[in-house]
Amino acid sequence: MASDDKTSQLKTQEQGLEKPAWMAALERARAKSQTSPPVQIGEDAKQNAQAMRRAVLPSPQEKPQEQGWMCFAPMPTDLCRVSPFFPMSKNEMANRVYLKDMVITKSAWGEINYTGQKLSIYEEDALMAVLAAIDATHEKQGYIYDGPSLPILKIMGYDKPGKNHYKILTDSLKMLLGAVFELHIKGQFRNMDNILSSVKLDEKSKHLKVTVNPYFYEMYLAGNITLISVMQRRKLKKPTSRALLRFMQSHRDLIWPGHFLTIGASLNLNLEQPHFEIRRQIKEAIAECIKHEVLAKGSGFVRGSKEMVKLIRPEAAKPALKK
């Protein structure tokens, strides 16, 4: 009875007070929700992405913006320049650096930043494998992979996975849960999204349920990941080779010529190391990509030059072979 009296007394006190404006706003929103159908998260994510793209896309008279990491949807072109995924040694992976507001793309309209622990190519492998599995298991757009862990590991390139490979997968997914991207459109929007919303794992059966954040997917990844591209990636064993594949897939041109330090920066190689070491890593990555037909023969350092590199897609070489 005492509890009921106290509740009644509090209600009486509340009725005698003027409600703050912010509380009135909440009540109006609540009343509106009772008459409006619930908004599906996926549809809201698509609408959010469309609004962002309209704010970012330049007018026809303006020069197109350059593309950021992994085909960022807001950009009208698909040039890959900076990635949050780095080729890392075991020691680096054991002692992760925390990156705050790392610039992925920057232009007159604003910028895209990354905040979180420094991510390795293994985290990129896991993300792309999950996205490819979602693409392969959904007739229409989906955001959840709900199934055994084994297919994900197979897509990542582990044909006979052991306990250590399951640990690599779970550790990678954990890292991705804490990865945050921020899109800032000057004077209009500030949008912050993490990559994954949820990860659930049955440790006995290894059944995995991974939910990709719909807002992140629609903003940055929609339509860019397929099972075919990831199956090509799994053939490459060197992290620098997989990073080079990402670099080439983000370009429209069949032939890319440029300075070796530009490629080194795009692959997130340590540019403070001696140049001969950077050249060695690039040469090895190109050689593996040629071996697995990611790049065509003729790709590599331009003859007589230690500075310039030419990367050639296999499609560019096919007409020449027919002659």
Salt bridges, closest charged atoms under 4 A:
GLU27 OE2 - LYS19 NZ 2.94
GLU43 OE2 - LYS46 NZ 3.94
GLU66 OE1 - ARG81 NE 3.74
ASP78 OD1 - ARG252 NE 3.39
GLU111 OE1 - LYS106 NZ 3.89
GLU123 OE1 - ARG96 NH1 2.83
GLU124 OE1 - ARG233 NH2 3.19
GLU124 OE2 - ARG246 NE 2.77
ASP125 OD1 - ARG233 NH2 2.67
ASP125 OD2 - ARG242 NH2 2.84
ASP146 OD1 - HIS207 NE2 2.58
ASP159 OD1 - ARG234 NH2 2.40
ASP171 OD2 - LYS167 NZ 2.66
GLU182 OE2 - ARG190 NH1 2.09
GLU277 OE2 - ARG280 NH2 2.40
GLU284 OE1 - LYS238 NZ 3.61
GLU284 OE2 - ARG280 NH1 2.82
GLU307 OE1 - HIS259 NE2 2.80
GLU307 OE2 - ARG279 NH2 3.33
